[in-house]
């Protein structure tokens, strides 16, 4: 499962009110994984990347927002050198074009969750 906001918290939007709790979560892309055996979890979004070698079990990992605009995060689970799960998020992270303040997280899953 992945989750992130689509705009950084310091963006200026053209309408609405600045949300009072926008600072609660960092400008990061998060992934929650439940691994059945050790694997590498990788997240890529523009110039921001992270690779985590993890044991079996539940984990939350994350990377900072990319500094470039309109980047769609890509998630992978790699086991013994082979990619077993991968996919893009449904939304991109944007650094401009905010019409209304919306600091709600977008949440999704990669289709092949059974292989984790």
C-alpha positions as CSV (number, residue, x, y, z in Angstrom):
1,X,0.0,0.0,0.0
2,X,1.3,3.5,-0.8
3,X,0.2,6.9,0.3
4,X,1.3,10.5,-0.2
5,X,-0.1,14.0,-0.8
6,X,-0.1,15.3,-4.4
7,X,1.2,18.8,-3.4
8,X,4.0,19.8,-1.0
9,X,2.7,21.4,2.2
10,X,4.3,24.8,1.4
11,X,2.5,25.2,-2.0
12,X,0.4,28.3,-2.6
13,X,-3.0,27.4,-4.1
14,X,-5.3,29.8,-5.9
15,X,-8.3,29.2,-3.6
16,X,-9.4,27.8,-0.3
17,X,-7.9,28.1,3.1
18,X,-4.5,26.8,4.2
19,X,-5.3,23.5,6.2
20,X,-4.4,23.8,9.8
21,X,-2.8,20.3,10.0
22,X,-0.8,20.4,6.8
23,X,2.5,20.1,8.8
24,X,1.5,16.8,10.5
25,X,3.0,14.6,7.7
26,X,6.3,15.3,6.0
27,X,6.5,15.8,2.2
28,X,7.2,12.2,1.6
29,X,6.1,9.1,-0.4
30,X,5.3,6.2,1.9
31,X,4.9,2.5,1.3
32,X,3.6,-0.1,3.7
33,X,4.7,-3.6,2.9
34,X,3.9,-7.0,4.5
35,X,6.7,-9.3,3.4
36,X,6.4,-13.1,3.6
37,X,10.2,-13.4,3.3
38,X,13.2,-11.0,3.0
39,X,13.2,-8.6,0.0
40,X,14.3,-5.2,-1.2
41,X,11.6,-2.5,-1.4
42,X,12.4,0.3,-3.9
43,X,10.6,3.6,-4.4
44,X,11.5,6.0,-7.3
45,X,10.0,9.4,-8.1
46,X,12.1,11.6,-10.3
47,X,15.3,12.5,-8.5
48,X,14.2,10.9,-5.2
49,X,14.9,7.2,-4.7
50,X,15.1,4.8,-1.8
51,X,16.1,1.1,-1.6
52,X,15.5,-0.9,1.6
53,X,16.7,-4.4,2.3
54,X,14.1,-5.7,4.7
55,X,13.4,-9.0,6.6
56,X,10.0,-10.7,6.5
57,X,7.2,-8.9,8.3
58,X,5.4,-5.5,8.2
59,X,7.4,-2.3,7.3
60,X,6.8,1.3,6.5
61,X,9.4,3.0,4.3
62,X,9.5,6.3,2.5
63,X,11.4,8.8,0.4
64,X,11.2,12.6,0.3
65,X,9.2,14.3,-2.4
66,X,11.1,14.8,-5.7
67,X,12.3,18.3,-6.5
68,X,11.1,18.0,-10.1
69,X,7.4,18.6,-11.1
70,X,4.7,16.0,-12.1
71,X,6.5,12.9,-11.0
72,X,4.6,9.6,-10.6
73,X,6.1,7.3,-7.9
74,X,7.2,3.8,-8.9
75,X,7.3,0.9,-6.4
76,X,9.1,-2.4,-6.6
77,X,9.6,-5.5,-4.4
78,X,12.7,-7.4,-5.4
79,X,13.5,-10.8,-4.1
80,X,16.7,-12.7,-5.0
81,X,17.4,-10.3,-7.8
82,X,14.0,-10.8,-9.4
83,X,11.2,-8.2,-9.4
84,X,8.1,-9.8,-7.9
85,X,5.8,-6.8,-7.5
86,X,6.0,-3.4,-9.3
87,X,3.8,-0.6,-10.3
88,X,3.2,3.1,-10.6
89,X,1.0,5.2,-8.2
90,X,-2.3,6.5,-9.6
91,X,-1.4,10.1,-9.0
92,X,1.6,12.3,-9.6
93,X,3.3,14.8,-7.3
94,X,2.9,18.3,-8.5
95,X,4.8,21.5,-7.6
96,X,2.4,23.9,-9.4
97,X,-1.1,24.1,-10.6
98,X,-2.8,23.9,-7.2
99,X,-6.3,25.3,-7.6
100,X,-7.6,24.4,-4.1
101,X,-5.8,23.5,-0.9
102,X,-6.0,19.8,-0.5
103,X,-3.5,18.1,1.9
104,X,-5.4,14.8,2.0
105,X,-3.3,11.7,1.3
106,X,-3.8,9.6,-1.8
107,X,-3.7,5.9,-1.1
108,X,-3.5,2.9,-3.3
109,X,-2.1,-0.6,-3.8
110,X,-0.1,-2.3,-6.4
111,X,-2.2,-5.1,-8.1
112,X,0.2,-8.0,-7.4
113,X,0.0,-7.8,-3.6
114,X,-0.3,-11.6,-3.2
115,X,3.3,-12.1,-4.3
116,X,4.8,-10.0,-1.5
